[in-house]
């Protein structure tokens, strides 16, 4: 009889106690982190995240403030129409395709989900413009699920620190989910993305004010430890 193959746990370059300490510090510094995208309900969160692809949160918020003031439900968005949505989001990159997706996902929510944002990865990813990362953000922020949305910041930090090395976002996601202690998973996405956005920057990481610099395996640290 052939032996059963075992799925190996994705490796981290950091030991479990180091990972525990890393997230303890991040948690102590910011116990309840929140998304920097502005939204008023699960639907507007979904729209904002779809619009945020290859765009800054600040740029998306500027565009969605007047949009969400007049269209905060799928019905209102569809009634507004693609042309008006496109005009509202024209300052965001890829705005034409994004406006089309916003109308498409709004129509799908009305027709298939009773105008509600589904709490299912499969259902979310079936919506126009929604991929795995967007679904993970919505599941985490709107529904409190311990998902990990890997953007460029989290991908960089995971490889740079040794927390969850990976060649692509899915590998990194699997490594993070496997190695981050469960009690920290609810907010881990936000801690990592904010750390990457404001401290562990791509070109000039500010290691001198990093809470976890002594735990990090990055060989290019800007301070001696």
C-alpha positions as a Markdown table, in Angstrom:
| # | Residue | x | y | z |
|---|---|---|---|---|
| 1 | Unk | 0.0 | 0.0 | 0.0 |
| 2 | Unk | 1.4 | 3.4 | -1.0 |
| 3 | Unk | 2.1 | 5.7 | 1.9 |
| 4 | Unk | -0.1 | 8.8 | 2.1 |
| 5 | Unk | 1.5 | 12.0 | 1.1 |
| 6 | Unk | 1.6 | 14.7 | 3.7 |
| 7 | Unk | 1.1 | 18.3 | 2.9 |
| 8 | Unk | 4.0 | 20.2 | 4.4 |
| 9 | Unk | 3.4 | 23.4 | 6.4 |
| 10 | Unk | 4.8 | 26.4 | 4.5 |
| 11 | Unk | 8.1 | 27.4 | 6.1 |
| 12 | Unk | 9.1 | 30.6 | 7.8 |
| 13 | Unk | 12.6 | 31.7 | 8.3 |
| 14 | Unk | 11.6 | 32.9 | 11.8 |
| 15 | Unk | 11.1 | 30.6 | 14.8 |
| 16 | Unk | 7.5 | 30.4 | 16.3 |
| 17 | Unk | 8.5 | 32.4 | 19.4 |
| 18 | Unk | 10.0 | 35.1 | 17.3 |
| 19 | Unk | 6.8 | 35.4 | 15.2 |
| 20 | Unk | 4.8 | 35.4 | 18.4 |
| 21 | Unk | 6.9 | 38.3 | 19.7 |
| 22 | Unk | 6.7 | 40.2 | 16.4 |
| 23 | Unk | 2.9 | 40.2 | 16.5 |
| 24 | Unk | 2.7 | 40.9 | 20.2 |
| 25 | Unk | 4.6 | 44.1 | 19.6 |
| 26 | Unk | 2.5 | 45.1 | 16.6 |
| 27 | Unk | -0.7 | 44.3 | 18.6 |
| 28 | Unk | 0.4 | 46.3 | 21.6 |
| 29 | Unk | 1.2 | 49.3 | 19.4 |
| 30 | Unk | -2.1 | 49.2 | 17.6 |
| 31 | Unk | -4.7 | 46.9 | 19.2 |
| 32 | Unk | -7.5 | 47.6 | 16.7 |
| 33 | Unk | -6.2 | 48.6 | 13.3 |
| 34 | Unk | -8.7 | 49.6 | 10.6 |
| 35 | Unk | -8.7 | 49.9 | 6.9 |
| 36 | Unk | -7.7 | 53.3 | 5.5 |
| 37 | Unk | -10.4 | 53.0 | 2.8 |
| 38 | Unk | -13.5 | 55.0 | 3.5 |
| 39 | Unk | -16.8 | 53.0 | 3.4 |
| 40 | Unk | -20.2 | 53.0 | 5.1 |
| 41 | Unk | -21.3 | 49.4 | 4.7 |
| 42 | Unk | -20.1 | 46.0 | 3.2 |
| 43 | Unk | -21.2 | 47.0 | -0.2 |
| 44 | Unk | -19.3 | 50.3 | -0.4 |
| 45 | Unk | -16.3 | 48.5 | 1.1 |
| 46 | Unk | -16.4 | 46.0 | -1.7 |
| 47 | Unk | -16.6 | 48.8 | -4.3 |
| 48 | Unk | -13.8 | 50.7 | -2.7 |
| 49 | Unk | -11.5 | 47.7 | -2.6 |
| 50 | Unk | -12.3 | 46.9 | -6.3 |
| 51 | Unk | -11.4 | 50.5 | -7.1 |
| 52 | Unk | -8.2 | 50.4 | -5.1 |
| 53 | Unk | -6.3 | 48.0 | -7.4 |
| 54 | Unk | -3.2 | 49.8 | -8.6 |
| 55 | Unk | -4.3 | 53.0 | -6.8 |
| 56 | Unk | -3.7 | 54.6 | -3.4 |
| 57 | Unk | -6.3 | 54.5 | -0.7 |
| 58 | Unk | -6.2 | 58.3 | -0.5 |
| 59 | Unk | -6.9 | 58.6 | -4.2 |
| 60 | Unk | -9.8 | 56.1 | -3.9 |
| 61 | Unk | -11.3 | 57.9 | -0.9 |
| 62 | Unk | -11.2 | 61.2 | -2.8 |
| 63 | Unk | -13.2 | 59.7 | -5.6 |
| 64 | Unk | -15.6 | 57.7 | -3.6 |
| 65 | Unk | -16.7 | 60.4 | -1.1 |
| 66 | Unk | -19.1 | 62.0 | -3.6 |
| 67 | Unk | -19.9 | 58.7 | -5.2 |
| 68 | Unk | -21.0 | 57.0 | -2.0 |
| 69 | Unk | -23.0 | 60.1 | -1.0 |
| 70 | Unk | -25.4 | 59.3 | -3.8 |
| 71 | Unk | -24.9 | 55.6 | -4.3 |
| 72 | Unk | -24.4 | 53.4 | -1.3 |
| 73 | Unk | -26.4 | 50.4 | -2.4 |
| 74 | Unk | -26.3 | 48.2 | -5.5 |
| 75 | Unk | -29.6 | 49.6 | -6.7 |
| 76 | Unk | -28.5 | 53.2 | -6.5 |
| 77 | Unk | -25.3 | 52.4 | -8.2 |
| 78 | Unk | -27.0 | 50.6 | -11.1 |
| 79 | Unk | -29.5 | 53.5 | -11.4 |
| 80 | Unk | -26.6 | 55.9 | -11.5 |
| 81 | Unk | -25.3 | 54.2 | -14.6 |
| 82 | Unk | -21.8 | 53.3 | -15.9 |
| 83 | Unk | -21.2 | 56.7 | -17.5 |
| 84 | Unk | -21.8 | 58.6 | -14.2 |
| 85 | Unk | -19.7 | 56.1 | -12.2 |
| 86 | Unk | -16.9 | 56.4 | -14.7 |
| 87 | Unk | -17.0 | 60.2 | -14.3 |
| 88 | Unk | -16.8 | 59.9 | -10.5 |
| 89 | Unk | -13.8 | 57.6 | -10.6 |
| 90 | Unk | -11.9 | 59.1 | -13.5 |
| 91 | Unk | -9.1 | 60.2 | -11.3 |
| 92 | Unk | -8.3 | 56.5 | -10.5 |
| 93 | Unk | -6.1 | 54.3 | -12.7 |
| 94 | Unk | -7.9 | 51.9 | -15.0 |
| 95 | Unk | -11.1 | 53.9 | -14.3 |
| 96 | Unk | -13.0 | 52.7 | -17.4 |
| 97 | Unk | -12.8 | 49.0 | -16.6 |
| 98 | Unk | -13.3 | 49.6 | -12.9 |
| 99 | Unk | -16.5 | 51.6 | -13.6 |
| 100 | Unk | -17.7 | 48.7 | -15.7 |
| 101 | Unk | -16.9 | 46.2 | -13.0 |
| 102 | Unk | -18.7 | 48.3 | -10.3 |
| 103 | Unk | -21.9 | 48.2 | -12.4 |
| 104 | Unk | -21.4 | 44.5 | -13.2 |
| 105 | Unk | -20.9 | 43.5 | -9.6 |
| 106 | Unk | -23.8 | 45.7 | -8.4 |
| 107 | Unk | -26.1 | 44.0 | -10.9 |
| 108 | Unk | -24.9 | 40.6 | -9.9 |
| 109 | Unk | -25.5 | 41.3 | -6.2 |
| 110 | Unk | -29.1 | 42.4 | -7.0 |
| 111 | Unk | -29.8 | 39.4 | -9.2 |
| 112 | Unk | -28.1 | 36.6 | -7.3 |
| 113 | Unk | -27.6 | 37.8 | -3.7 |
| 114 | Unk | -30.6 | 39.8 | -2.7 |
| 115 | Unk | -28.4 | 43.0 | -2.9 |
| 116 | Unk | -26.2 | 41.7 | -0.1 |
| 117 | Unk | -22.5 | 41.1 | -0.2 |
| 118 | Unk | -22.0 | 37.4 | 0.2 |
| 119 | Unk | -19.9 | 36.0 | 3.0 |
| 120 | Unk | -18.3 | 33.4 | 0.7 |
| 121 | Unk | -15.0 | 33.5 | -1.0 |
| 122 | Unk | -16.4 | 31.6 | -4.0 |
| 123 | Unk | -19.3 | 33.9 | -4.4 |
| 124 | Unk | -17.2 | 37.0 | -4.0 |
| 125 | Unk | -14.7 | 35.8 | -6.6 |
| 126 | Unk | -17.5 | 35.2 | -9.1 |
| 127 | Unk | -18.3 | 38.9 | -9.1 |
| 128 | Unk | -16.8 | 41.1 | -11.8 |
| 129 | Unk | -13.5 | 42.7 | -10.8 |
| 130 | Unk | -13.2 | 40.6 | -7.6 |
| 131 | Unk | -10.1 | 38.4 | -7.2 |
| 132 | Unk | -8.7 | 36.6 | -4.3 |
| 133 | Unk | -7.1 | 39.6 | -2.7 |
| 134 | Unk | -10.3 | 41.7 | -2.8 |
| 135 | Unk | -12.3 | 38.8 | -1.5 |
| 136 | Unk | -9.9 | 38.4 | 1.4 |
| 137 | Unk | -10.1 | 42.1 | 2.3 |
| 138 | Unk | -13.9 | 42.0 | 2.3 |
| 139 | Unk | -14.1 | 38.8 | 4.3 |
| 140 | Unk | -11.7 | 40.2 | 6.9 |
| 141 | Unk | -12.9 | 43.8 | 7.2 |
| 142 | Unk | -16.7 | 43.3 | 6.7 |
| 143 | Unk | -17.1 | 39.9 | 8.3 |
| 144 | Unk | -14.2 | 39.6 | 10.7 |
| 145 | Unk | -12.8 | 36.4 | 9.1 |
| 146 | Unk | -9.1 | 35.7 | 9.7 |
| 147 | Unk | -8.1 | 36.0 | 6.1 |
| 148 | Unk | -4.8 | 37.4 | 4.7 |
| 149 | Unk | -5.0 | 39.7 | 1.6 |
| 150 | Unk | -1.5 | 39.9 | 0.2 |
| 151 | Unk | -0.7 | 43.2 | -1.6 |
| 152 | Unk | 2.7 | 44.5 | -2.6 |
| 153 | Unk | 3.5 | 45.7 | 0.9 |
| 154 | Unk | 2.7 | 42.4 | 2.6 |
| 155 | Unk | 4.5 | 40.5 | -0.1 |
| 156 | Unk | 7.6 | 42.6 | 0.4 |
| 157 | Unk | 7.5 | 42.4 | 4.2 |
| 158 | Unk | 6.9 | 38.7 | 4.3 |
| 159 | Unk | 10.0 | 38.0 | 2.1 |
| 160 | Unk | 12.1 | 40.8 | 3.5 |
| 161 | Unk | 11.7 | 39.8 | 7.2 |
| 162 | Unk | 11.7 | 36.0 | 6.5 |
| 163 | Unk | 8.2 | 35.8 | 8.0 |
| 164 | Unk | 6.7 | 34.0 | 5.0 |
| 165 | Unk | 9.0 | 33.8 | 2.0 |
| 166 | Unk | 7.2 | 33.1 | -1.3 |
| 167 | Unk | 7.5 | 33.5 | -5.0 |
| 168 | Unk | 4.0 | 34.7 | -5.5 |
| 169 | Unk | 1.1 | 36.2 | -3.4 |
| 170 | Unk | -0.6 | 32.8 | -2.9 |
| 171 | Unk | 2.6 | 31.2 | -1.5 |
| 172 | Unk | 3.1 | 34.2 | 0.8 |
| 173 | Unk | -0.6 | 34.0 | 1.9 |
| 174 | Unk | -0.3 | 30.4 | 2.7 |
| 175 | Unk | 2.9 | 30.9 | 4.6 |
| 176 | Unk | 1.4 | 33.7 | 6.7 |
| 177 | Unk | -1.8 | 31.8 | 7.5 |
| 178 | Unk | 0.2 | 28.8 | 8.5 |
| 179 | Unk | 2.7 | 30.6 | 10.7 |
| 180 | Unk | 1.0 | 33.5 | 12.3 |
| 181 | Unk | -0.6 | 32.6 | 15.7 |
| 182 | Unk | -4.4 | 32.3 | 15.4 |
| 183 | Unk | -5.1 | 34.9 | 18.0 |
| 184 | Unk | -3.4 | 37.5 | 15.8 |
| 185 | Unk | -4.9 | 36.6 | 12.5 |
| 186 | Unk | -7.9 | 38.9 | 12.7 |
| 187 | Unk | -5.8 | 42.0 | 12.5 |
| 188 | Unk | -2.6 | 40.6 | 11.0 |
| 189 | Unk | -3.4 | 41.9 | 7.5 |
| 190 | Unk | -3.7 | 45.5 | 8.7 |
| 191 | Unk | -0.7 | 45.4 | 10.9 |
| 192 | Unk | 1.5 | 44.2 | 8.0 |
| 193 | Unk | 0.1 | 46.5 | 5.4 |
| 194 | Unk | 0.4 | 49.6 | 7.6 |
| 195 | Unk | 3.9 | 48.6 | 8.6 |
| 196 | Unk | 4.9 | 48.2 | 5.0 |
| 197 | Unk | 3.2 | 51.5 | 4.0 |
| 198 | Unk | 4.7 | 53.7 | 6.6 |
| 199 | Unk | 7.8 | 52.0 | 8.1 |
| 200 | Unk | 9.1 | 49.1 | 6.0 |
| 201 | Unk | 9.0 | 51.0 | 2.8 |
| 202 | Unk | 10.2 | 49.5 | -0.5 |
| 203 | Unk | 13.1 | 51.9 | -1.3 |
| 204 | Unk | 14.0 | 53.3 | 2.1 |
| 205 | Unk | 12.9 | 51.2 | 5.0 |
| 206 | Unk | 12.9 | 53.2 | 8.3 |
| 207 | Unk | 14.5 | 50.5 | 10.4 |
| 208 | Unk | 15.5 | 53.1 | 13.0 |
| 209 | Unk | 11.8 | 53.4 | 14.1 |
| 210 | Unk | 10.8 | 49.8 | 13.4 |
| 211 | Unk | 9.2 | 47.9 | 16.3 |
| 212 | Unk | 10.4 | 44.6 | 15.0 |
| 213 | Unk | 13.8 | 45.4 | 13.5 |
| 214 | Unk | 15.7 | 43.2 | 15.9 |
| 215 | Unk | 13.5 | 40.2 | 14.9 |
| 216 | Unk | 13.7 | 40.8 | 11.2 |
| 217 | Unk | 16.0 | 38.8 | 8.9 |
| 218 | Unk | 16.5 | 41.5 | 6.3 |
| 219 | Unk | 20.2 | 41.8 | 5.4 |
| 220 | Unk | 19.8 | 45.4 | 4.2 |
| 221 | Unk | 18.8 | 47.1 | 7.4 |
| 222 | Unk | 19.5 | 50.8 | 7.6 |
| 223 | Unk | 20.5 | 50.5 | 11.3 |
| 224 | Unk | 23.1 | 48.2 | 13.0 |
| 225 | Unk | 21.5 | 45.9 | 15.5 |
